[in-house]
């Protein structure tokens, strides 16, 4: 199976990916048509919406802030239940939805500012009450998805940070190998490569400077540094991923067992 088989052909969106087919440490496989991680749904064409309906999507989990939701409301396919679960209490801390003028004002001088900002964002996604509540409710939605060939779709704006942590939590709960989870997280850099190049090239053409372009790359991509920042807090403050899932996100032993029955092959 290649990474290309994971990427859904969506005209009005980026970074739409299947999480089926991943192997667990104990030899099981994540079922196909059960878990989709995506970027925003605001630009979906009618054909995209029909494709997602045909694919089996029954739940749309939106991790964005209220402002993002208001600016770019989801085009929810027919028959899909919408779940608004904002990871951040107010603004989009990832800056995936920030205007060019706002980004220029904040990220034009220090070439490391974008990287450092994203490291901080990942720490927040583990420690904020709003984030913990959102991911707790995300699992409730996952546990309610009891039929085969029916998918839970979860997303933010770029489908990389809040969505990436959502994928990390669910794949960890299912027992997928940590290195596989990391590879899935980093795949965003492949699926978004053209977009990142376009945005940074445009910034340089406008004369915004190399520091700004470097920061844009940091804000629009994912990094082992970001992933490791979240993991470090999970390990040092919460005792590791499994303890975090149980103690912070509230997953019981029976929840984890049910999750595996729903999302893994026999």
C-alpha positions as CSV (number, residue, x, y, z in Angstrom):
1,X,0.0,0.0,0.0
2,X,1.4,3.4,-1.0
3,X,0.7,6.8,0.6
4,X,-1.1,7.8,-2.6
5,X,-3.9,5.2,-1.7
6,X,-4.5,7.2,1.4
7,X,-5.0,10.5,-0.3
8,X,-8.6,11.2,-1.3
9,X,-9.3,12.9,-4.6
10,X,-11.1,16.0,-3.4
11,X,-11.2,19.0,-5.7
12,X,-12.1,21.7,-3.2
13,X,-9.8,20.8,-0.4
14,X,-6.3,19.7,0.6
15,X,-4.8,17.0,2.8
16,X,-7.8,14.6,2.8
17,X,-6.4,11.3,4.0
18,X,-7.5,7.8,5.0
19,X,-6.2,6.2,8.2
20,X,-7.1,2.7,7.3
21,X,-4.5,0.0,6.7
22,X,-2.1,1.0,9.4
23,X,-0.7,-1.9,11.4
24,X,-0.9,-2.1,15.2
25,X,1.9,-3.4,17.4
26,X,0.0,-6.6,18.1
27,X,-0.6,-7.4,14.4
28,X,-4.1,-6.0,13.7
29,X,-4.9,-3.5,11.0
30,X,-7.0,-0.3,11.1
31,X,-10.2,-0.8,9.0
32,X,-10.7,1.3,5.9
33,X,-13.7,3.6,5.5
34,X,-13.7,4.4,9.3
35,X,-11.4,7.3,9.9
36,X,-10.6,10.3,7.7
37,X,-8.4,13.2,8.6
38,X,-8.8,16.3,6.4
39,X,-8.3,20.1,6.1
40,X,-11.2,22.5,5.9
41,X,-14.5,21.6,4.2
42,X,-15.5,25.2,3.3
43,X,-14.5,24.8,-0.4
44,X,-16.0,21.4,-1.1
45,X,-17.7,21.2,-4.5
46,X,-21.1,19.4,-4.8
47,X,-19.1,16.5,-6.3
48,X,-16.8,16.4,-3.3
49,X,-19.7,16.3,-1.0
50,X,-21.3,13.5,-2.9
51,X,-18.0,11.6,-2.9
52,X,-17.7,11.9,0.9
53,X,-21.3,10.7,1.3
54,X,-20.7,7.8,-1.0
55,X,-17.5,7.0,1.0
56,X,-19.5,6.5,4.1
57,X,-18.9,9.7,6.1
58,X,-21.5,10.0,8.8
59,X,-19.8,12.4,11.2
60,X,-17.9,15.7,10.6
61,X,-15.8,16.7,13.6
62,X,-14.6,20.3,13.4
63,X,-11.7,21.2,15.7
64,X,-11.6,24.9,14.5
65,X,-12.3,28.0,16.6
66,X,-15.6,29.9,16.5
67,X,-14.0,32.6,14.3
68,X,-12.8,30.1,11.7
69,X,-16.2,28.4,11.7
70,X,-17.9,31.8,11.1
71,X,-15.4,32.8,8.4
72,X,-15.5,29.5,6.5
73,X,-18.4,27.3,7.5
74,X,-18.2,23.6,6.6
75,X,-20.1,22.4,3.5
76,X,-21.4,19.4,5.3
77,X,-22.4,16.6,3.0
78,X,-26.1,15.4,3.2
79,X,-26.8,12.9,5.9
80,X,-23.6,13.8,7.9
81,X,-23.9,14.9,11.6
82,X,-21.8,18.0,12.4
83,X,-19.8,18.1,15.7
84,X,-18.2,21.4,16.6
85,X,-15.4,20.7,19.1
86,X,-13.0,23.7,19.2
87,X,-9.5,22.8,20.5
88,X,-8.7,26.5,21.3
89,X,-11.2,28.6,23.4
90,X,-11.1,31.7,21.1
91,X,-8.7,32.3,18.2
92,X,-6.9,29.8,16.0
93,X,-3.6,29.6,17.7
94,X,-2.0,27.7,14.8
95,X,-2.4,30.8,12.5
96,X,-3.7,28.5,9.7
97,X,-6.5,31.0,9.2
98,X,-4.6,34.2,9.8
99,X,-4.5,37.0,7.2
100,X,-1.4,37.8,5.3
101,X,-1.2,41.3,6.8
102,X,-1.4,39.8,10.3
103,X,1.3,37.2,9.6
104,X,3.5,39.9,8.1
105,X,3.2,42.1,11.2
106,X,4.1,39.3,13.5
107,X,6.6,37.1,11.6
108,X,8.8,39.4,9.5
109,X,11.8,40.0,11.7
110,X,12.8,36.8,13.7
111,X,13.3,33.9,11.3
112,X,12.8,31.4,14.1
113,X,9.5,32.9,15.4
114,X,7.2,30.6,13.4
115,X,9.0,27.5,14.6
116,X,9.0,28.6,18.2
117,X,5.3,29.6,18.0
118,X,4.3,26.2,16.7
119,X,6.2,24.4,19.4
120,X,4.2,26.4,21.9
121,X,1.0,25.7,20.1
122,X,1.6,21.9,20.4
123,X,2.2,22.3,24.1
124,X,-1.1,24.1,24.4
125,X,-2.9,21.3,22.5
126,X,-2.0,18.9,25.2
127,X,-2.5,21.1,28.3
128,X,-5.4,23.5,27.6
129,X,-8.8,22.5,29.1
130,X,-10.5,23.3,25.8
131,X,-8.2,21.0,23.9
132,X,-8.6,18.1,26.4
133,X,-12.4,18.6,26.3
134,X,-12.4,18.6,22.5
135,X,-10.4,15.4,22.2
136,X,-12.5,13.7,24.9
137,X,-15.7,14.5,23.0
138,X,-13.9,13.4,19.8
139,X,-13.6,9.9,21.3
140,X,-17.2,9.9,22.2
141,X,-18.0,10.5,18.5
142,X,-15.7,7.7,17.5
143,X,-17.2,5.3,19.9
144,X,-20.7,6.0,18.5
145,X,-19.6,5.1,15.0
146,X,-20.6,1.4,15.2
147,X,-21.3,0.4,11.6
148,X,-18.6,-0.9,9.2
149,X,-18.0,1.3,6.1
150,X,-19.1,4.4,8.0
151,X,-16.5,7.1,8.5
152,X,-15.8,9.7,11.1
153,X,-14.2,12.7,9.3
154,X,-12.2,15.1,11.6
155,X,-10.5,18.3,10.5
156,X,-9.3,21.8,11.3
157,X,-8.3,24.5,8.8
158,X,-5.0,23.0,7.4
159,X,-5.6,19.4,8.6
160,X,-2.2,19.2,10.2
161,X,-2.0,20.4,13.8
162,X,-5.2,20.0,15.7
163,X,-6.1,17.2,13.2
164,X,-2.6,15.8,13.6
165,X,-3.0,15.5,17.3
166,X,-6.4,14.0,16.9
167,X,-4.9,11.3,14.6
168,X,-2.1,10.8,17.1
169,X,-4.6,10.2,19.9
170,X,-6.8,7.8,18.1
171,X,-4.0,5.8,16.4
172,X,-2.3,5.6,19.8
173,X,-5.5,4.3,21.4
174,X,-5.8,1.6,18.7
175,X,-2.2,0.5,19.4
176,X,-0.6,1.6,16.1
177,X,3.2,1.6,16.1
178,X,4.5,5.0,17.3
179,X,6.8,5.3,14.3
180,X,3.9,4.7,11.9
181,X,1.9,7.4,13.8
182,X,4.8,9.8,13.4
183,X,5.1,9.0,9.6
184,X,1.4,9.7,9.2
185,X,1.8,13.0,11.0
186,X,4.7,14.0,8.8
187,X,2.9,13.0,5.6
188,X,1.3,16.5,5.6
189,X,4.5,17.9,4.3
190,X,4.2,15.8,1.2
191,X,0.5,16.4,0.6
192,X,0.9,20.2,1.2
193,X,4.2,20.7,-0.5
194,X,2.8,22.5,-3.5
195,X,0.7,24.8,-1.4
196,X,3.7,25.6,0.9
197,X,5.9,26.3,-2.1
198,X,3.3,28.6,-3.6
199,X,2.7,30.6,-0.5
200,X,6.4,31.1,0.3
201,X,7.3,31.9,-3.3
202,X,4.5,34.5,-3.4
203,X,5.8,36.0,-0.1
204,X,9.3,36.4,-1.5
205,X,7.9,37.9,-4.8
206,X,6.1,40.5,-2.7
207,X,9.4,41.4,-1.0
208,X,8.5,40.2,2.5
209,X,12.0,38.8,3.0
210,X,13.6,35.5,3.8
211,X,12.8,35.6,7.5
212,X,9.0,35.9,6.7
213,X,9.2,33.1,4.1
214,X,11.0,30.9,6.6
215,X,8.3,31.5,9.2
216,X,5.6,30.8,6.7
217,X,7.2,27.4,6.0
218,X,7.2,26.7,9.7
219,X,3.6,27.7,10.1
220,X,2.3,25.9,7.1
221,X,4.2,22.6,7.6
222,X,4.6,20.0,10.3
223,X,7.8,19.1,12.1
224,X,9.3,16.4,14.4
225,X,10.0,19.3,16.8
226,X,6.3,20.1,17.1
227,X,5.4,16.5,17.5
228,X,8.1,15.9,20.1
229,X,7.1,19.0,22.1
230,X,3.6,17.6,22.6
231,X,5.0,14.1,23.4
232,X,7.5,15.5,25.9
233,X,4.7,17.0,27.9
234,X,2.6,13.9,27.6
235,X,5.5,11.8,28.9
236,X,6.8,14.1,31.6
237,X,3.6,15.6,33.0
238,X,1.1,12.9,32.4
239,X,3.0,9.6,32.5
240,X,2.9,8.7,28.8
241,X,0.3,8.4,26.1
242,X,-1.7,5.5,27.5
243,X,-2.0,7.3,30.9
244,X,-3.0,10.5,29.1
245,X,-5.7,8.7,27.2
246,X,-7.1,7.3,30.4
247,X,-6.5,10.0,33.0
248,X,-6.9,13.2,30.9
249,X,-9.2,12.2,28.0
250,X,-11.2,9.9,30.2
251,X,-11.1,6.7,28.2
252,X,-11.9,3.6,30.3
253,X,-10.6,0.1,29.7
254,X,-13.9,-0.9,28.1
255,X,-13.8,2.3,25.9
256,X,-10.4,1.2,24.6
257,X,-11.6,-2.3,24.0
258,X,-14.7,-1.1,22.2
259,X,-12.6,1.3,20.1
260,X,-10.4,-1.5,18.9
261,X,-13.4,-3.7,18.1
262,X,-14.9,-0.9,16.0
263,X,-11.8,0.3,14.2
264,X,-9.5,-2.8,13.9
265,X,-9.9,-5.9,11.9
266,X,-10.6,-9.1,13.8
